[in-house]
Amino acid sequence: MIRWALQLAAYRYKLVYVPGPRIANADCLSRFPLNCVNMDTPAVGEEILLINLLDSTSTCTSENIRRWTDRDPVLSKVRLSILQGWTSTPISDLAPYYSKRDELTTLKGCVLWGIRVIIPPQGRVLVTDMLHETHPGIVKMKNLARGYMWWPKMDMDLERCVKTCRQCQSVRVLPLNNQPLHPWEFPSKPWSRIHIDYAGPMNGKMYLVLVDAYSKWLEVVPTSGCSAQTTVNHLRRIFATHGLPDIIVSDNGTSFTGSDFQEFVNNNNIRHVTSAPYHPATNGLAENAVKTFKMAMKKSPGGNSEDILYRFLFDYRISPHSTTGIPPCELLMNRKVKSRFDMLRPSISDKVMKKQEVQAKNFQPRSGNSPTFNEGDSVYFRNYSRSGPPNVPGTVLQRTGPVSCRVQSESGTVVRKHFTQLFRQEKPVPSEAYQDIENNGENYYGVCNEAQTNTSIGPMVDTNTPARVPINEPVVSNPIVVEPRRSGRVTKPVVKLDL
């Protein structure tokens, strides 16, 4: 009976009541005995082993821990050492417990480390299966076990349980691959390699995000769709401003792998590089640009989305980048872009321009009117050479500026002169004019004075002659022309010391 009880105890039964009338007749095999006389009775050891197997299928209790502790040669020695005292030198088997000997206690035949029960080897698999019953993961299993139990290398056993579980490994997060960081090579020139990606949908629109790897210049184009043809149209507009790049880096989206996009890059001799599928870190520059753009749009107050976008792009482009330390506009265009912050800095050029405007407004020419000379005018120009008269007659050939021209002398020499170095040649008055003057009671000097009012520079006359003379004085038939005076100083040669 004990043998059958032990064998049948290994199974689970569901008792069902069946009424007597529904019980069928007994079959022949259940009533026909076997031709076996001697029946072997299992030894005591086999019965104990069978009991241990039966106990392992049940829930682990403190009574099971006590029984396993009694049978375990190591824990039984640990319990005896706790009750009778530890030896001065640790035994090799008791080394994991010897370091904790001051914290070990016994309670109802079980060994405890603090409040944690030390599980014997016979029950460690059962306890591990109980912890792993709902597949909580390594961390939760360790945290739960550390509140109730302990045994040497418990963390390693729990980790091994999870790592060998097919259900846990089939849905686990990908492990961190300790591959060395391999950043993109820094381009040698602006607009050589660009990274592109799409952001959105935001406010019913998609946004094509493009960033230059050298200058970190950012382009964001709002669009209603993200097809390959739409992407090509926007790239044509951007490339018309900045030129064609050498390399375009993108992900494997249909916007960048479509036939229209591939035809566009092939026709323009652009190398197209795609990231590994489902690995956005390869195109990390574009991903960071998308994140920066989204955060700026979310943090901006309500209003026109285009105004918010263009303000963000303007501030982004004039701000020093965290990687390069230089604004993107300076690296791409080699110049600073004027902004509202430039008004905070005093400008020397504005101050000089205002001074020049005031100076030009307050300037008054000494002759009253500023003379103007055109091509073909007969003039006298100042002679700065030591030979010849101070003023030499000539003719204006060409104006070379607002107040300068080229003048040809009578000898054929062409010089460039300023208007302040010129004055007009006056034509002599004909004899008929003098007869009209006598008839009208005018004198020659009155005619000359009238001519002077019509021209900027009058004829050269003697300065000792008065401007007005009585009318009844005789008229001078021949005007007196005063020759230019010469310096009477004698020029001597330079005497040099002859050593």
C-alpha positions in Angstrom: 0.0 0.0 0.0 2.8 2.4 0.8 4.4 1.7 -2.5 1.2 2.4 -4.4 0.5 5.4 -2.3 4.0 6.8 -3.1 3.6 6.2 -6.8 0.1 7.6 -7.1 1.0 10.6 -5.0 3.1 11.9 -7.9 0.0 12.6 -9.9 -2.8 15.1 -9.6 -6.4 13.9 -9.5 -9.8 15.4 -10.1 -12.5 13.5 -8.2 -15.8 13.2 -10.0 -18.8 11.6 -8.4 -20.4 9.0 -10.7 -23.8 7.4 -9.6 -23.9 3.6 -9.4 -26.3 3.0 -12.3 -23.9 4.8 -14.6 -20.9 2.6 -13.6 -20.2 0.0 -16.3 -19.4 -3.6 -15.7 -15.8 -4.4 -14.8 -13.7 -5.5 -17.7 -11.7 -8.7 -17.8 -8.3 -7.2 -17.5 -9.1 -5.5 -14.2 -10.1 -8.7 -12.6 -7.7 -11.2 -14.2 -4.5 -11.6 -12.0 -1.0 -11.7 -13.3 1.1 -14.8 -13.1 3.6 -13.1 -10.8 4.3 -14.6 -7.3 7.2 -12.6 -5.9 6.8 -8.8 -5.7 9.9 -6.7 -5.0 9.4 -4.1 -2.3 11.4 -0.9 -2.9 14.2 -0.2 -0.4 14.0 2.5 2.1 16.5 4.7 0.2 14.3 4.7 -2.9 11.3 5.6 -0.9 13.2 8.6 0.6 14.3 9.7 -2.9 10.7 9.4 -4.1 9.6 11.6 -1.2 12.2 14.2 -2.1 10.9 14.3 -5.6 7.3 14.7 -4.4 8.3 17.5 -2.1 10.1 19.4 -4.9 6.8 19.7 -6.8 5.1 21.4 -3.9 5.4 24.9 -2.5 8.5 25.6 -0.6 7.9 26.2 3.2 10.0 26.7 6.2 9.6 23.0 7.1 11.1 22.1 3.7 14.0 24.4 4.4 14.6 22.8 7.8 14.5 19.3 6.4 16.9 20.3 3.6 19.2 21.9 6.0 19.3 18.8 8.1 20.3 16.8 5.1 22.8 19.2 3.6 26.4 18.6 4.9 27.5 22.2 4.6 24.5 24.0 6.1 24.3 21.5 8.9 27.9 22.3 9.8 27.1 26.1 9.6 24.1 25.6 12.0 26.3 23.6 14.4 29.0 26.3 14.2 26.4 29.0 15.0 25.2 27.1 18.1 28.6 25.8 19.4 31.0 28.5 18.0 33.2 29.0 15.0 36.7 27.7 14.6 39.6 30.1 14.4 40.4 29.1 10.9 37.7 28.8 8.3 37.0 25.5 6.5 37.0 25.6 2.8 33.4 24.5 2.5 32.3 27.1 5.0 34.2 30.0 3.5 31.2 31.8 2.0 29.5 31.7 5.4 32.5 32.4 7.6 32.8 36.0 6.5 29.1 36.5 7.6 29.4 34.5 10.8 28.6 37.5 13.1 25.3 38.0 11.2 24.1 34.4 11.0 21.4 33.0 13.3 19.2 29.9 13.5 15.5 29.8 13.9 13.5 26.5 14.1 16.3 24.6 12.4 16.7 27.1 9.6 19.8 29.3 9.1 19.2 33.0 8.6 21.4 35.9 7.5 19.8 38.8 9.1 16.1 38.4 8.1 17.0 36.4 4.9 16.6 32.6 4.9 19.6 30.7 3.5 18.2 28.2 1.0 19.9 24.8 0.8 21.0 23.4 -2.6 18.0 21.0 -2.7 15.5 24.0 -2.9 17.4 26.5 -4.9 16.0 25.4 -8.3 12.4 25.4 -6.8 12.8 28.9 -5.4 14.3 30.2 -8.6 11.4 28.8 -10.6 9.0 30.5 -8.1 10.8 33.8 -8.7 10.7 33.3 -12.4 7.2 32.2 -12.7 5.9 35.4 -14.3 9.1 36.2 -16.1 9.7 39.6 -14.3 13.3 40.0 -15.4 16.7 39.9 -13.8 16.4 43.1 -11.8 13.0 42.4 -10.3 13.9 38.8 -9.5 17.0 40.0 -7.6 15.1 42.7 -5.7 12.4 40.3 -4.7 14.8 37.6 -3.7 17.0 39.9 -1.6 14.1 40.6 0.7 13.5 37.0 1.6 16.4 34.6 0.9 20.1 34.2 0.1 22.6 31.6 -0.9 26.1 31.8 -2.3 26.2 33.2 -5.9 22.5 33.7 -5.8 22.7 36.7 -8.3 24.6 34.5 -10.8 22.0 31.8 -10.6 19.1 34.2 -11.2 20.9 35.8 -14.1 21.5 32.3 -15.6 17.9 31.4 -15.2 16.7 34.5 -17.2 19.4 34.2 -19.9 18.5 30.6 -20.6 14.8 31.3 -20.8 13.6 31.3 -24.4 10.5 33.4 -23.6 12.5 36.1 -21.9 15.2 36.2 -24.6 12.7 36.4 -27.4 11.2 39.7 -26.1 14.2 41.3 -24.4 15.6 44.7 -25.3 18.6 44.6 -27.5 21.8 44.5 -25.4 24.2 47.4 -25.5 26.8 46.7 -28.1 30.1 47.9 -26.8 31.3 49.0 -30.3 33.7 51.9 -30.4 32.2 55.2 -31.4 32.7 55.9 -35.0 31.8 59.5 -35.8 31.5 60.9 -39.3 34.6 62.4 -40.8 34.5 66.2 -40.7 34.2 67.6 -44.3 37.0 69.8 -45.7 34.6 72.4 -47.1 31.1 73.8 -46.6 28.1 72.1 -48.3 30.1 68.9 -49.0 28.0 66.4 -47.0 24.4 67.1 -46.0 22.1 65.1 -43.8 18.3 65.1 -44.6 15.3 63.7 -42.8 11.5 64.4 -42.5 9.9 65.7 -39.3 6.2 65.5 -38.6 3.4 65.5 -39.2 3.0 68.8 -37.2 0.0 71.1 -37.6 -1.0 69.0 -40.7 2.3 69.5 -42.4 5.5 67.6 -43.0 8.9 69.4 -42.7 12.0 68.5 -44.8 15.0 69.0 -42.5 18.4 69.5 -44.1 21.7 70.2 -42.2 25.2 70.8 -43.5 27.8 68.7 -41.8 30.6 71.4 -42.0 28.8 74.6 -41.0 25.8 73.1 -39.3 23.6 75.3 -41.5 20.0 74.3 -41.0 17.2 74.3 -43.7 13.6 73.5 -42.8 11.0 73.4 -45.6 7.3 73.0 -44.9 5.6 70.7 -47.3 2.2 69.0 -47.7 3.7 65.6 -48.6 6.8 63.6 -48.4 7.0 61.7 -51.7 10.2 61.3 -53.6 9.2 63.8 -56.3 8.2 66.4 -53.7 11.6 65.9 -52.0 13.4 66.4 -55.3 11.5 69.6 -56.0 12.5 71.1 -52.6 16.1 70.0 -53.0 16.3 71.7 -56.4 15.3 75.0 -54.9 17.8 74.6 -52.0 20.6 73.5 -54.4 19.9 76.5 -56.7 21.1 78.7 -53.8 23.9 76.7 -52.2 25.1 74.4 -55.0 25.2 70.7 -55.3 26.7 68.7 -52.4 29.1 65.7 -52.8 27.2 63.4 -50.4 23.6 63.1 -49.2 23.0 61.0 -46.0 19.5 59.8 -45.3 17.5 56.9 -43.8 15.8 54.2 -45.9 12.4 55.9 -46.2 10.6 55.8 -49.4 11.1 59.5 -49.8 14.8 58.9 -50.3 14.8 55.4 -51.9 12.2 56.1 -54.6 13.1 56.0 -58.3 12.7 59.8 -58.7 15.1 60.5 -55.9 17.7 58.0 -57.2 17.5 59.4 -60.7 18.0 62.9 -59.3 21.2 62.1 -57.4 22.6 60.0 -60.2 22.1 62.7 -62.8 23.8 65.3 -60.5 26.7 63.0 -59.6 25.7 63.0 -55.9 26.7 60.1 -53.7 23.7 58.8 -51.7 24.5 57.1 -48.4 21.7 55.4 -46.3 21.8 54.4 -42.7 21.4 50.9 -41.4 17.7 49.9 -41.2 16.1 50.8 -37.9 19.4 52.4 -36.8 18.7 56.2 -36.6 22.0 56.9 -34.9 23.8 56.6 -38.2 22.0 59.7 -39.4 22.3 61.3 -36.0 23.1 64.8 -37.3 19.7 65.0 -39.0 17.9 63.3 -36.1 19.3 65.9 -33.7 18.3 68.7 -36.0 14.7 67.3 -36.2 14.6 67.1 -32.4 15.9 70.7 -32.1 13.3 71.9 -34.6 10.4 70.1 -32.9 11.4 71.4 -29.4 11.6 75.0 -30.8 8.1 74.7 -32.4 6.6 73.3 -29.3 8.1 75.9 -27.0 7.0 78.8 -29.2 3.7 80.6 -28.4 0.7 80.2 -30.7 0.7 82.1 -33.9 1.6 81.7 -37.6 3.7 78.6 -37.9 5.8 80.0 -40.8 6.7 83.1 -38.8 7.8 80.9 -35.9 9.8 78.7 -38.2 11.7 81.6 -39.9 12.4 83.3 -36.6 13.8 80.0 -35.3 16.0 79.5 -38.4 17.3 83.1 -38.2 18.3 82.8 -34.5 19.8 79.3 -35.1 21.9 80.4 -38.0 23.4 83.5 -36.2 24.1 81.7 -32.9 27.4 80.0 -32.3 27.1 76.2 -32.6 28.0 74.0 -29.6 30.3 71.8 -31.7 32.1 74.4 -33.9 31.8 77.5 -31.6 31.1 79.5 -34.8 27.7 80.6 -36.2 26.6 78.5 -39.2 26.2 81.6 -41.3 29.9 82.5 -40.9 31.2 79.1 -41.8 28.9 78.8 -44.8 28.9 82.3 -46.2 32.2 83.6 -44.7 30.4 86.7 -43.3 28.3 87.8 -40.4 24.6 88.3 -40.9 23.2 91.6 -39.6 20.6 91.2 -36.9 18.8 93.4 -34.3 21.6 92.8 -31.9 24.0 94.7 -34.1 22.2 97.9 -33.1 23.4 97.5 -29.6 27.0 97.9 -30.7 28.2 101.5 -31.5 29.1 101.8 -35.2 32.0 103.9 -36.3 30.9 103.9 -40.0 27.5 105.4 -39.1 29.2 108.1 -37.1 31.6 109.0 -40.0 28.8 109.0 -42.5 26.8 111.5 -40.5 29.8 113.7 -40.0 30.4 113.7 -43.8 26.8 114.6 -44.5 27.0 117.6 -42.1 30.3 118.6 -43.7 29.0 118.5 -47.2 25.8 120.4 -46.2 27.8 123.2 -44.5 30.4 123.5 -47.2 30.2 126.7 -49.3 32.4 127.2 -52.4 34.5 130.3 -52.3 33.4 131.4 -55.7 29.7 131.1 -54.9 28.8 128.6 -57.6 30.6 125.3 -58.2 32.0 125.3 -61.8 31.3 122.3 -64.0 33.5 121.3 -66.9 32.4 119.1 -69.8 34.1 117.6 -72.8 35.4 120.2 -75.3 35.5 123.1 -72.9 38.5 125.5 -73.2 40.2 125.9 -69.9 43.4 126.9 -68.1 44.9 124.2 -65.8 47.4 124.6 -63.1 51.0 123.8 -64.0 53.0 122.3 -61.2 56.2 121.8 -63.1 59.2 124.2 -62.7 59.1 125.1 -66.5 56.4 127.0 -68.1 53.8 129.4 -66.9 51.7 128.6 -63.8 48.5 128.2 -65.8 48.5 126.5 -69.2 45.7 126.6 -71.7 44.1 123.3 -72.8 40.9 121.5 -73.7 38.8 119.0 -71.7 39.0 115.5 -73.3 37.0 113.4 -70.8 35.5 113.5 -67.4 37.0 110.8 -65.1 34.8 111.5 -62.1 32.3 113.8 -60.5 35.0 116.6 -60.0 37.9 115.4 -62.2 38.7 115.2 -65.9 41.5 114.7 -68.4 42.8 117.8 -70.1 45.0 118.1 -73.2 47.4 121.0 -73.5 48.2 122.8 -76.7 51.4 120.9 -76.9 49.5 117.6 -76.9 50.3 116.6 -73.3 47.3 114.9 -71.5 47.0 115.4 -67.7 44.4 114.6 -65.2 43.2 117.5 -63.1 40.7 118.3 -60.4 38.0 121.0 -61.0 39.6 123.2 -58.4 42.7 123.3 -60.6 40.8 124.6 -63.7 39.2 127.8 -64.8 37.5 128.7 -68.1 39.1 130.6 -71.0 37.1 133.8 -71.8 36.6 134.8 -75.4 37.7 138.4 -76.4 34.9 140.9 -77.0 34.5 141.8 -80.8 34.8 145.4 -82.0 31.1 145.7 -82.8 30.4 145.2 -79.1 32.4 148.3 -78.3 30.4 150.4 -80.8 27.2 149.2 -79.2 28.6 150.2 -75.8 29.3 153.7 -77.0 25.8 154.1 -78.4 24.2 152.8 -75.2 26.3 154.9 -72.9 28.0 151.9 -71.5 31.7 151.5 -70.9 33.8 148.5 -71.4 34.1 147.8 -67.7 30.4 147.6 -67.4 30.2 145.0 -70.1 33.0 143.1 -68.4 31.2 143.2 -65.1 28.0 141.9 -66.7 30.0 139.1 -68.3 31.5 138.2 -64.9 28.1 137.7 -63.4 27.2 135.2 -66.1 30.4 133.1 -65.7 32.1 131.7 -62.8 35.5 133.2 -63.6 35.9 136.5 -65.4 38.8 137.9 -67.6 42.1 138.7 -65.9 42.3 142.5 -65.6 44.4 144.9 -63.6 43.3 144.8 -60.0 44.2 148.5 -59.6 41.5 149.5 -62.1 38.2 150.4 -60.4 35.2 148.2 -61.1 33.1 151.2 -62.2 34.2 154.4 -64.0 32.1 157.4 -65.0 30.2 157.0 -68.2 31.6 160.2 -69.8 35.2 158.9 -69.7 36.6 157.8 -73.0 36.2 154.1 -73.8 39.3 152.1 -74.0 39.6 150.6 -77.5 42.1 147.9 -76.5 41.6 146.1 -73.2 44.7 145.9 -71.1 45.7 142.3 -70.4 48.1 142.0 -67.4 50.7 139.4 -67.9 51.2 136.9 -65.0 53.9 137.9 -62.7 57.0 135.8 -62.2 59.1 135.3 -59.2 62.4 137.2 -59.3 64.2 134.8 -57.1 67.3 133.3 -58.7 67.5 129.5 -58.3 71.0 128.4 -57.3 72.3 124.9 -57.7 72.6 122.7 -54.6 76.1 122.7 -53.2 77.0 119.2 -52.0 79.8 118.4 -49.6 82.5 116.6 -51.7 84.5 114.4 -49.4 
